[in-house]
Amino acid sequence: MTKLILSLTCLLLMAVTTQAQTSFYDFKVKTLDGTDFDFASLKGKKVMIVNTASKCGLTPQYEQLEALYKKYGGETFIIIGFPANNFMNQEPGSALQIEEFCSLNYGVTFPMMEKISVKGNDIHPIYQWLTQKSQNGVMDSQVKWNFQKYLISPEGTLEKVVEPRVKPNDDTVVGWIEGR
């Protein structure tokens, strides 16, 4: 009986520890310019995470993302872009090239993070959390292409995955931002 109680206690502690380690707010990443970015600073905000690419047919979504950010960004909403080269080498550039491209072509002012992998063996930990129910506690998903959007609640819970071809200004996204 003592061994059973001890085993159950250990399992419970492991579950609590695992859950605490996979909080959305535990992640720290680097921006394109190498500055640390702590997700704990996002508490209380709705967050859209989107994997981006400069040489994709969906790249014009940068314009709509920036328009959303200008309209809603601030105290209650933020967009976080993660350049990724996982789909047909559509983001081959360096951090400086990506930053210049985004700024010159689309006037991007929302935070852009360092280039990462969003799938495969080298998937970044934040995308492991976004795509694995065992980590986010809500659902499994696969990043299907560039510009897939993950919508996170102000409490740090994954709420919705928006397909890459759904534009950022679609009513599904705007309604979520506005709370309708």
Secondary structure, 3 states (H helix, E strand, C coil): CHHHHHHHHHHHHHHHHHHHHCCHHHCEEEECCCCEEEHHHHCCCEEEEEEECCCCCCCCHHHHHHHHHHHHCCCCEEEEEEEECCCCCCCCCCHHHHHHHHHHHHCCCCCEECCECCCCCCCCHHHHHHHCHHHHCCCCCCCCCCCCEEEECCCCCEEEEECCCCCCCCHHHHHHHHCC
